[in-house]
C-alpha cells in the first residue's frame, strides 16, 4: 500500500482545510489526483476494497457502505456514553490547539471534535479518500480541518517535528502488523510536542458464534426452501453434516483467524498493545479491558394472525396467554391464518430471522395443511414450553460470567439463563488484564452512563461484530483459495471432496457458508426487536398459511426444547472487547 514518494521538503498548505489529494484546482492536477492510490478501489465479488498491495497495506476490511457505516455507530456510542470525543474530558477551554487523528476513516471524530473545540485545528490521516468532503461541512468547521492521505506503514507522516499537542488513534490496530508498531509509535512521538498527549482506543477481532442448541434445529429445517419475512425464497438444497465441528460455522472462524495470522496482525490488540505503548510514552493510563456482553436471545417475532407471540427461552418480562389464542376470527378464508393488516412487500430486512424463516421439504413443497386442531396443539406445546422455562427463569441461581478471555465483573452478578445482566458492559478483572494507572485510569470509563443504557442496545454491539466479520469476507476467501490451490487436506473436515478443489466449486461452497452464517446471525441479532424497543413499528410480514404457521411453531418448539436440554448455565463470551490507552510525551 504505497503512496507516491513525499517531496524532500514539506510543501506549503493552502489552508487548514486543504487536502493532499487535491493540492490545486487545475484540470491536470485533478486528473492526476484521480489516479492516486487513495482515490482508487478494487471491486471483487461485490466488495469495495482498497487498491494497495496486501504486503504494503494488510488492512483486510472492505469499504462497502454497511462496513463504513459502523464508524457512525462507534462515534455515536462515544458521544452518548462519555458526552465528549475524548476520554480525557476536554472542553472548549482545555482542548488542545492542534490535533492529529491517525486512521481517521470517514473523519467523524475530527468533525465531532471540531464542533466541540472551536479554537482547535485538525488533521485527519488515512490511506483512502473516504472522508466527509469539506463542501458538506459548515465553513467554520471545514476551515479548521485538513485531510491527508498516505500509507503510514510505508511513509513518514508529512508533518514537522513536535507539531501536534494531541494525537487520537482508534480502530487502527487491525491493520498494523506486529513488526510495524515500533516504527509507527516512533513516528507518532516525533510529531508530538513536548507535553503532548496520545489517546488510543482499540478493539479485538471477534468472530461471534452460535450455540449448537440454536443452530441444530435450524439446520434440521434447512434442507429445502426458506421463506423470509420479505417473501424472498432462499434455496438450501444441501446442508452438510457439521456434527463433528466445534460449532456450525467453524470453517468461517478458521478462515477469519487466518486473515490475521497470515498478515502478522495480532487479533487481540487489547492484550498486546500495553507493552509497546509503555515503551514509547510516559505517565500511561489504561483501564482494564472492557467487554460488551452478548445480548440475551430476543423474543420470537410475532406471527401475523396468531394473537400472541411466543417468547424466547432467554427473554425477560414474559407474559403467557391461554392456549386458545388461535381464535376463530384469526382464520381467514380457506382456513388460513391471515393478518388483518395490509402487508408492505418492501418491508425492511429487519424481519429476517429464524423465527420468521419457514422451512419446507427438500423438494420445496409445502407440507399438507394441518387441521386447526393439530395447529392449536402445536401452538399449545410451544406455550407450555415457554411457561415451564418461565418458572425456571424465576428460580435460576446467579452465576459468574465467563468468557474465552477470562472472568469479567462489574460489581454484580447475572444469570445467562435469565438474561438478567448487571449492565451492558463489564470490566475485566485486574488479575486477567494489565491495568495501568489505578483508580485514575478506571475513572475514565463512564460506568454510570453505560449501565444506564437499555439492554436492547447490546444487539447493536453484536450487529457491529458480525458486520466486521462480513467486512473481511474477501480476505477470508483469499485464505481459502490458498488452501484450495494447495489441496489442503484440512478442507475435507469442512466437506471438501476431490471435485471441490477448484476455484469455482470452492467459491460456491464459501458463498453458501457465508449466506448461512448471515441468515443465522440475522435471527440471533433480531434487529426488529431492537427497533421496536426504540419506538419503531413492527416491520410488516406476509401472512403465512396454516402449514407455514405449523412449521414455524414446530421450529420454535425445537429451539426451546434444545436450549432447555443443552443449557449448562454458562453465558456466551462477550461480543466486543476494547481497551483505552493514554500516554504523554514528557518535556
N, C-alpha and C positions, 0 to 999 in steps of 0.2 A: 504494500500500500504506500507507494511513494508519490510525493508531490514534486513539482518542478523545483530544482535547487534554488535555495534562497540567494539573493544578491549578497555580495561581500559586505556591503554596508546597508544598514536598515533604511528602507525607502520612507520618505515622509508620508504621513497620513493626511488625507484631505480634511478629515474632521473625525470626531469621535464616533460618528455614525457611519463611517466608511466600512468597506469590507475588502479583504484581499482578493476576493473573487472578481469584483468589479472595481478596478482602480481608475477607470476612465470612462468617458462617455462616447468615445469614437466607435464607429461600427466595427472597425478592425479589432479593437481590443475586446469588444463584446463577443465577436466571433471566436477569438482565441480563448476567451474565458469559457465558452460553451464546451470546449474540448478538454478542459481541466478535469482531473480525476474526480474532484469533489462534486462536479456537476453531471457526472456520468453514472448510470446504473445499468446493471445486467439483469435481464428478466429470464428466469428459469422456472418452468412449470408453474407459472403464475406468480412467482415470488420476485420481489424487487430487492436486489442485492447490490452492495457497493462494488465498484469496478476495480478495486485494488487486488493484487495477487494475495493469495492466502498467506504466504510466508512473510509478506510485508505488512499485512493487516489481517490478523487472525480473528477479528471480531465476527462472530457467526450469525448474528441476528439479521433478519430481513428488515426492510424499511417500508413494508406494506402499511397501509393506513391503520388496520387494527393493532399492529405491533407498535407503531409510533404513538398511537393514542394512549398507550399505557403510561407514557410520561405525564399525561394530563391527570391520570388517577393519582400518581405519586405526588405531583405538585399540589393537587387539591388536598390530599391527605395531610401533607406537611402544614399547609396554611390553616387547615381546620383544627389540627391537633395542637400545634405549637403557637398559632397566631402570629407566626413570623417565618421568614425564609431561612433563618439560621437558628441552630440550637443554642447559640450564644445569646440570643435575645436582643440583638441590636435594635435600636430605634433610630429615628431621624437624626437625633443629636449625637449618638455614639457610633453611628455607622461608619465604616471605613470609607476612604476617599476614592480609592481605585481598586477594583475587583477583577479577578480572573476566574472564569468558570471553564474548567477543563472537561471536555466531553459534554458540551452544552446541549446537544441534541436539538430539539425544537427551540431552545432558548427560553423556556418557561421560567426557570429560576432567575435568569437575568432580568426578564421583563417584570416579574413579580417583585424582585428586589429593587429595581429601578423605580417602581411606583411607591415603595415604602421608604426609600432613601433618596430624596430629591437632590442631594448635593454630591452623589456618587456617580462616577463613570465606570463603565463595564466593558470587558472584553470576553466574548464567548468563543471558545475554540472547539472545533470539531473537524473530522476528516471528510464529512459530506455536507453539502449545502441544502439543508432542510429547515433552516431557521425561519421564524416568522419574519417576513420582509419588513423593512423599515416603513414602507408605504402603508402598512396596516396598523402602525402604531401612532400614538399621539406624538406630535413633533417634540414635545418636551422630553418624552421617553426616548424616542429614536435618536435624538441628538447626543445622547449620553451612552449609546450602545454601539459597539463595533463587533462584527462577526469576522472571525479569522478561520481559514481552512488550511490545515496542514496535518500531516501524519506525525504525531508526536513520538511514534516508535522509531522513526527514521530521521526526523529533522529536529533541530533545536527550536525552541519557541522564538518567534521573531520579535522579541521584546528585549529591552535593555536590562542590565543587571539592576536588582533592587528597585523594580518599577511598581510592584503591587503591594498593598498592605493587607489584602485578604485574598485567599485562594479557596475556591469551592470546587470540590470533586464529588461526583455522585454517579453511581452505576457505571463506572469505568472499568472496574477490576476484571470483569468477564471478557474483556478484550485485550488484556495485558498478559503476555507470557511471564512466567515467574522470573526468568533471567533478565527481564527488562525493568523490573521495579527499581533496582539500584540506580540506573541511569535516569529513569523518569523522576524519581524523588530528588536526585541531584540537580536536575534541570529546574524543577519546581522551586527548590531552595534558592537557586541562582536568581530568579526573577522576584523573589520576596524581599521586601525591605527589612532592615533590622527591626525586630519587634513585631513583624507581620504574623498573621495567624492563618493556618490552613485548617479547613473543616472538611472531613471526608465521611461520606455515608455510602456503605457498600452492602450488597446483598448476595446471599449464596444462590447457586443454581440448584433448584429443587425440582425433581420430577414427581408430581403428585400421583399417587397410586390409589387403587380402589380395592377394598376387601373382597375376598372370594365370595362371601355370602351375598354381596351385591351384584357381582358380575356373573356368577354362575347361573342364576335364574334368567338373566338377560340373554345369555348365550343359548340357554335351552329354548328360548323363544325367538332365536335369531336365524334359524335355518329356513328362511323364506323371504317374504316381503314385509318391510317395515313401513307402516303408515304413520307419518308425523302429524303434529297438530296443524301443519301448513298444507296438508293434503298432498305432500310430496311422497313419492314411492322410492324407497332405497332398497336396492336388491342386495341381499346377503346370501348368495347361492351356496357358499361353503364357509363354514366357520371351523377352523382347525381345532383339534383337541389340544387344550393347554393345561390339562390337569397336572402335568409333570413340571410346570413352570412355577416359580415362586408367586407370581401373580399374573393376571390376564395379559398385561401389556409389558411383560418383561423385555421383549425384544427391543421395543422403543426406548425403554430406560437404558438398556445396554448401549444402544447407539448414541443416546443422549450423553452418557458418560464418556464414550469415545470421543465425542466432539471436543471435550475439554482436555482429556489426557493426550490426544494426538496433536493438540495445539500448544501443549505445555502450559495450559492455563489452569490454575487452581480453582476448582468449582466452589470451594469454601473459603473465600477471602476473609470472612469474619474471623476465622481461626488463624489464618496465615499472616494477615497484614500487620498486626501489632508489632511483630518482630522487626519488619522492615521500617515501619513508620517511626518506631522509637529510636532507630539508628540515625535518623536524619533530623528529627525535630525534638525540641525541648519542652518541658512542662506539659507532657502529654496527658490528656484526659480521655478516657474511654470507658463508658458504662459497660456492664455485662452485655453479652449478645442478647438481643431482643427477638422474640418469636411471635408471629401471628398464628394463633391456633386455627386448626382446620374447623370449619363450621359444622354444627350438627346437621344431620340429614334433614332436609326440608320436608314439609308435609307433601303428600301426593297431590298432584294438580286435580282440581275438580273436574268431573266428567259431565259434560252437558246432558241434562235430563235426569241425572242422578242427584237427588236433592242435597245429599250431604257428602262431602268429600271425606275420604279415608285418610287419617293422619299417618305420617311416617312413624316407624317404631322408635325413632330417636327424637321426635319433635316434642315441644313443650306445650303447656296450656291446652291439653287435649280435652275435647268435649265429644261425647259419643251419643249419637241419636239412636232411636229404636230401630229394630231390624226391618220394619216395614217401610223404610224410607223410599222404596220404589212405589210411589203412589200411582193410582190409575191414570191421573191426568198427565203423568210424565211420559206415558206411552202415546206416541203419535200414530198416524195411520199405518196399518200393516204391522202394528205391534212393536215398532222400533222405538228406542229411547231417543227422543229428539229434543233439542233445546228449543225453548220458545223464543229465543233471541236470534236476530239475524247474525250470520257469521260473515266476517270480513275475510275474503280469500287472501288478502295481502297482510295477514297478521304477522307480527314480528316474530323472529326466531326464538324469542324468549319461551315460547310454548314447547319447544323441542326438549323432551326429557323422557326418561324411561317410563314415567307414569303416563305420558301421552303417546308412547310408542307401542303400537299394537302389532303383534307378530302373527303370522299365518303359517301354513304348511309349506313344505319345500316347493310344491307345485304352484304356490301363490294363490290358492283358492281359499276363500274364507270358509271356515268350518260351518256346518249347518247351524242355523239359528237355534239357540236353546229355547226351551219353553220359559215362560215367565217364572214358573215355579223354580226351575233349576237355576235361573239367573238370580232370583231372590235368595236362594240357598247359598250360592257362591258369594254374593254380597254379604250375607249374614255371617258366613265363615270368616271373611276378612274383618268384619266389625268385631267378631268375637276375639280374634287375634289381637286387634287393637285394644280392646278392653283389658285383655289379660296383660298385655305389655304395659298398659296404663297403671295397673296395680303394681307391677314390678318396678315401674319408674318411681312410684311414690316411696317404695321401700328400699330402693337401691342405696347401698352404702357408698360413701365418698372414697375416692381412690387418688393416688398420686398420679400426676400426668407424666407420662414417659414419652420420649421421642428417640429417634435413632441417634441424636446428638448427645443425649443425656437428660438430666432431670431439670424441670422448669418449675418455677414457683413465682407467685405474686402475692404472697401473704395470705393465701387462702387455698382451698382445695375445691375440686369439682369432680363431677362424675361424667365419664364418657357415655355411660348408658342413659343417663337422664338428659344429657345435652346441656346441663346447667353449668355454666362456666363462671369463674370469678371475674373474668374480664376477657376482652377480645385479644389481649396481648399479654405475654408473660416474659419475665426476665430470667435468663439462665442463671442458675445458682452459681455463686462465686467459685465453688470448687470445680465447676465444669467450664469456666470461662476466665480468661485473663483480663480481669477488670483493672483499670488504671485510674487513679485519681480519687478513690474513695467516695465519700458522700457527695462531694462537689461534682464528680462525674455523673453519679446516679441521678442527681437533681436535674440534669439536662433532659431526661426523659419526662414528657408531660403525662405522668401516670394518671392523674385525676381525669384529664380530658379523654384519655384513651379508654379508661374504664367506664366512662360515661357514654361511650359510643354504643349504639344498639347492636345486638348480637347479629342481626342480619347483615351488618357491614362486613362480617367475616367472609361472606360469599364473594364479595368483590376481591378480597385478597386471594382466595382460591382461584377466581377467574383470572387474576393477573398472572399467577404462577403457571396456569395451564396455557394462557396465551403466550407466555415467554417460551414455553416448550414448543409451541406451534411456530414461533418466530424463527427457530433454528431448525425447522424441518428439513430444509435443503442441505444444511450442513450434516444432519443425520443421514440423509440419503447419500451424501458423498462418502461417509464412513461405511455404509452398507455396500456401496458399489465397489469399494476397495476389497471388501471381504468376498464379494461375488467374483471379481476378477481373479482373486487368489484361490477361488474354490475352497474357501474356508469351511472345514467340516463342522465348525460350531453352528453354522446356519441350519444344519439338519435338526438341531434342537427346536428350531422355530418352524419346522415344516418344509424345509427345502429338500427337493429331490434333484436327481441329476439333470432333469429337464429345466429346472428353475435357475441354474447357474448361468443366466444371461441377463443382459440389462433390461430387456422388455418384460420378461416374466417377473423379475425381481422388483421392478418398479410397480407392477400391478399388485404384488403382494404387499409392498411397502405402503402404497396408497390405501389399500384396503385396511391395513393395520392402523394407519393414521385416522381414517374415517371412523373406524370402530372406537378408537380412543376418544375422538372428539364427541361422538354420539354419547358414549358413556359419561364423559365429563360434563356435557351439557345437562344431562339428567342429574348428576351429582351436585352441580352448582345451582341449578334451578333458579335462574335469574328472574323468572316470572314471580317467584316468591319474594325476592328482594325488591322488585319493582312494586308489587302490591303493598309490601310493608312500608314503602315510601310514598304511598298515596296514589299510585297509578292504578288504572283499571286493569282487571284481569284480561290478558290477551285472549281474543276470541278463538274458538276452535270448532272445526267441523263436528256436527252432531254424529256420534257413532251409531252403528246398528246394534241390535241386541247381541249378535255374535261378537262384535268388537268389544262391547262392554264386558261380556263374559270373559273374553281373553284378557282384557285389561285387569279385571278384578282377580282373575286367576294368577296373573303375573305379580300383582301386589301381594297376594296371599303367600306366594312362594318366596318373595323377597323378605317379607316379615318373618315367615317361619324360618328361613335360612339364617336370618340375623339372630333370632332368638336362640337357635341351636348352636351358633358359632360364637356368640359373644363371650369374650373372656374377661370383660371388664377393663380392657386396656383401650386408651384413647389413640386416635390417629396421630402421627407425627405432625409438627407444625407445617403449615403450607408456605410460610415465608420466614426467613431469618435475616436480620440485618445488624450492622454494627456501626457505631459513630466513633470517629477518632478526631480529636482536636489537638493540634500541635502549634508550637511557636518557634520562630527563628530568633534566637536570643541576640541582643545587641552586642 
